[in-house]
Amino acid sequence: MPDDIEQKINQWIRPVIRQLSAYHVPDPGNMIKLDAMENPYGWPEDLKREWLSLLHDAPLNRYPDPGARELSGHLRDTMGIPDTAGVILGNGSDEIIQMILLALAHPEHVVLAPAPTFVMYHMITKFCGMHYVSVPLKDDFQLDSVAMLTAIEAHRPAVVFLAYPNNPTGNLFDEETIIKIIEASPGLVVVDEAYAPFSDATFMDLLGSFDNLLVMRTVSKQGLAGLRLGLLAGAVEWINEIDKLRLPYNINVLTQLSAGFALQHMDMLDEQAQRIKDDRQTLIQQLAQLPGISVYPSAANFILLRTAAGKASDLFCQLKGRGVLIKNLDSDGALKDCLRVTIGTTEENQLFLQAFRQALEK
Ligand SMILES: *Cc1c(COP(=O)(O)O)cnc(C)c1O
């Protein structure tokens, strides 16, 4: 880099931003893509045609409805959001995490979450110049109730994030422990239910019981990742404050129309989720029989597994060489020797399994 640019960058770009590395997304090329928790199933032709005819008349010359009212109504119905709760939509739940943290941003405010968990909580906390405290999960990836409550008492966090089910571990945390955390927290508790379509548990029904509880959802893992649409539900008073951080028209015309259309075909999306759940059970059983592999329970559309010591990165590369892209989580700490594989189509899962068996035999 020329010296004068470097000097200006050092002068003006905030140090916390200089220290971050950009969120890296690998190029899958033609590989079987089992790294990003996407739904592998598309739509039948007749449904695509119906959708395209709707888009044909989309008023692209106009700004979208700023409140996305019609879409919000559909989302409230399909996600069972209590009538009394307020709702904000975001350009993915990532944008909602950003709105929450911008609303709370203050150099003395703490964001608390267990570890390992979804990486965006940490990244966005850093963007916002706040302090991030992580509390290790137990060996079985359950919340450490005592450590969480002690950390809440010590740090008085502005917000606690709990992914339910958790990414990348795949499990649901103990409900009673979460309730204790909500009761003990001086600030907000955001329960991030990105994987709700694949689990039978939710905190949505408890929104009326706790005034510091917010529940976040997304349509990404359900099969609409390309639309970028997430939502936050909770007490109207909190929602009104956070909504001030939302940029106008953040949900574009095409997303409003397409998501509204897709939600009218929830039966198809639910069927796809059911197939993914059935295949998850099959794959867990098959993986558990492989030598040196331990498999963690999953309530999500992915499986976390642990390989024999020191083997994970090599297995990941071998799979890549065989045309299957999964996620390598191997690093020092709790995820040492761990890999994460998204449930694909029934056929993709079997191709992955075959490639994995071959890699293990080498
Ligand atoms: C994937 C994921 C999200 C991000 O969802 P988007 O709506 O696609 O931004 C949020 N939380 C968790 C825990 C996730 O795994």
The ligand as an SDF file (V2000), in Angstrom:
LIG
                    3D

 15 15  0  0  0  0  0  0  0  0999 V2000
  -27.6180  -18.1030   10.1160 C   0  0  0  0  0  0  0  0  0  0  0  0
  -27.8550  -17.4530   11.4220 C   0  0  0  0  0  0  0  0  0  0  0  0
  -28.3710  -16.1570   11.5050 C   0  0  0  0  0  0  0  0  0  0  0  0
  -28.3810  -15.2400   10.3010 C   0  0  0  0  0  0  0  0  0  0  0  0
  -29.5430  -15.2010    9.6690 O   0  0  0  0  0  0  0  0  0  0  0  0
  -29.8160  -14.1900    8.4730 P   0  0  0  0  0  0  0  0  0  0  0  0
  -31.2590  -13.9030    8.6810 O   0  0  0  0  0  0  0  0  0  0  0  0
  -29.5290  -14.9600    7.2440 O   0  0  0  0  0  0  0  0  0  0  0  0
  -28.9730  -12.9630    8.6160 O   0  0  0  0  0  0  0  0  0  0  0  0
  -28.6930  -15.6350   12.7510 C   0  0  0  0  0  0  0  0  0  0  0  0
  -28.4760  -16.3410   13.8630 N   0  0  0  0  0  0  0  0  0  0  0  0
  -27.9480  -17.5810   13.8330 C   0  0  0  0  0  0  0  0  0  0  0  0
  -27.7170  -18.3120   15.1100 C   0  0  0  0  0  0  0  0  0  0  0  0
  -27.6080  -18.1580   12.6200 C   0  0  0  0  0  0  0  0  0  0  0  0
  -27.0310  -19.3660   12.5910 O   0  0  0  0  0  0  0  0  0  0  0  0
  1  2  1  0
  2  3  1  0
  2 14  2  0
  3  4  1  0
  3 10  2  0
  4  5  1  0
  5  6  1  0
  6  7  2  0
  6  8  1  0
  6  9  1  0
 10 11  1  0
 11 12  2  0
 12 13  1  0
 12 14  1  0
 14 15  1  0
M  END
$$$$
